[in-house]
Amino acid sequence: MAEVTEQKLQRRALAHAATRTGILDAARRVAARGDARDLSLRHVAAEAGFAPAALYGYFANKDELLLALAADDLTNLARTMREAGAARSGEGRLAATAAAALALLRVSESLAAAPGALASTAGTSDAGRLFNGRLIAALKVLSDAAGNPANSRDGQCDGVLVAAAVVGLALFARSGRLEALGFSPDEILRRLDNRFAPKASS
């Protein structure tokens, strides 16, 4: 009897996870057609084939849904940066890692909209905590690429500083301001690498 109950619980958990994934996929499609900041549960529910009220069993509000999307994008960002950094060693590793981040940040609507959603949840929701955990993982990849493991306060601070530079660069690039100022992303990334990457010992 207990085995049957356990199997039912497992099936229910799998069905819940599959439905949640379907909702996130629908939200991603809706966000891709417009601005993620204007994402509405009603539009996502219609895209996913659900009644709007059904989404509340998975996400408390639009901001939690947006943070869940952004957390997924952070996982993809960390993986992409890790792969780009692994393909290079030594000089240029940080620039390659940051370039991979920049390419994704330039097109990620959910990550661009996440700060507004974080402000409204104030880090109290499961979605906010998940986002923070994934953000820390992405910061660690950048710190590692800079040859500065985030196992000290200074290393963590440098990781945040590098991430802030990459995010700022993405903001400039998304808005077209970087080119208007006469800079290319590659030029800025090379300088970032020169400033933060470890120097070869002589």
N, C-alpha and C positions, 0 to 999 in steps of 0.2 A: 504494500500500500504506500509506504513512504517513497519507494522507488518511482511509482506512478506519479506521485505529487512532485517529486524532484524533476521528472521529465516534463511535466506540465509547466513548471516554473522556468525551466531552461527554454522550452518552446516559446513561452510568453516573452522571456527576455530577448530571445533572438528576433521575434516578431517586432518587439518594441524598437530594438536597435535598427532593424531594416526599415521600419517606417520613419524613424528619426533621420536615417541616411537619405531616404527618399524626400523628406521635407527639406533637408539641407540642399540636396541636388536641385530641387524646385526653386529654392530661395536663390541659389547661385545663378540659375537661368534668368530669374526675374531681375536680379541685381545687374546681370550682364547687359540687359536691355535698357537699363537706365542708371540711376544713381543709387548706390546701396543705402545712402542716408535717407532716401525716400521709400525704402522697402516697406511694404505693408503686409501684415499677416493675412489680410483678405486676398491680396494678389498671390501670395505664396500658396495659400490654401487652394485657390482656384487652379493654380499651376500644378499642384500636387494631386488634385482631385479629391479634396477633403472639404468638409464644412469648416468655416473659420474657427468655430469653437473647438474643433478637434485638435487644433494645433496647441491649445493651452495645456493639453496633457503632456506636451513635450517641451514647450517653452513658455515661460510666464508672460513674456511680452516681446515686442519687436527687437528691443535692445539685446535680450538674451539670445534670440535667434541670430542676430548680427554678430555677437561675440562668439557664438559657436562656429559660424562661418569663418570668422577671423582666426579662431584657434586652429581650425583645419588648415587655413592658409599659412599660419605660422609653422605648422608641422611640415608642410611642403617647402616652405622657405628654408627651414633648418636643414632638411634633407638635401635640397638643391645646393645650398651653400657648402655643406659638408662634401658633396661630390665634387664641386668645383675646386675646393681647397685641396682635396685628395689628389686631384689631377696635376697640381703644381706643388713644388717643394721649394723652400727657401724664398729667394727674391720673387716678388710678384704673387705670392700665395694669398696675401691679404687682399690685394687688388682684384684677383680672380674671384675670391669669395664674395667680396663686396659688389663686384659687377653682377654676379649671379643674383644677389639680393636686390640690387637696383632694378634688374630686368623684371623681377616679379613685383616689386613695390610700385613700379610705374603703371602696372595694369591691374593691381589688386584693389577692387572697389571696397571689399570688406575691410581690409587693413586701413584704407584711407578713412573709412567711416568709424572704425573702432574707437578712437578717442572720445567721440561723442557718446557712444554707447557705454563706455567705461565710466564716464562722468555720471551717468544717470543710475548706474547700478552700484557705484561707490565700492566695488570690490566685495560686495556681500553675497553675490549669487554664485552658484556653482559654475555658471558660464564665465563669470569674472575670474574666479580662481583658476579655472581651466586655461583661460587666456593668459593669465599671469605665469602659470607653469610653462606653457609653450613659449612665451616670450623669454623666460629665463633660459630655456634650452637653445633658442636662437642666439641669444647674447653669448652663451658659452661657445657656440660654434665660431662666432666672430672673434672672441678672445683667443680661442685656440689658434685660429688662422693668423692672428697677430703675434703668435708665439708667446702670449702672455696669459697663461692659465688663470681662470677666475677663482683661484683658491686663496686669494688675499683681497683685502679691501682695495688696494691700489689696482690690482688686476681687474676687479669687478668694475671699478670706476672707469678704467681705460676702456673696458668692453662697452659700457654705456656711452662713453664719449664717441667711440668709433660708430656705434649703432646710430647715435644722434646725427653724426655727420652723414651717414648713408641715407637715413630717413629724410634729412634736410635736402640732400642731393636729389632724392626721388621727388620731393615736393617741387623743387625748382624745375626738374626735368618734366614732370607731369604738366606743369603750368606753362612750359615753353620759355620760362625765364632764364634758364641756364644758357641756352643758345643766344638769347637776346642780350645776355651779359657778356657774350663772347667766349664762353668756355664750353669744352666738350666733357662729357662724363668721364671718358678715359683719362683726360688730363688731371681731373680732380682725384680720381681713384689712384693714379700713380703717386700723386702728392700724399694721399692718405697712407699709401703703402710705405712711402719714404719716411713719413713721420712716426708711424706706429709699428711697422714690422720690425722684427729683431734684426740687428745689424750683424753681418758675418764678422767673426773675430779675426783679427789679422795675425 
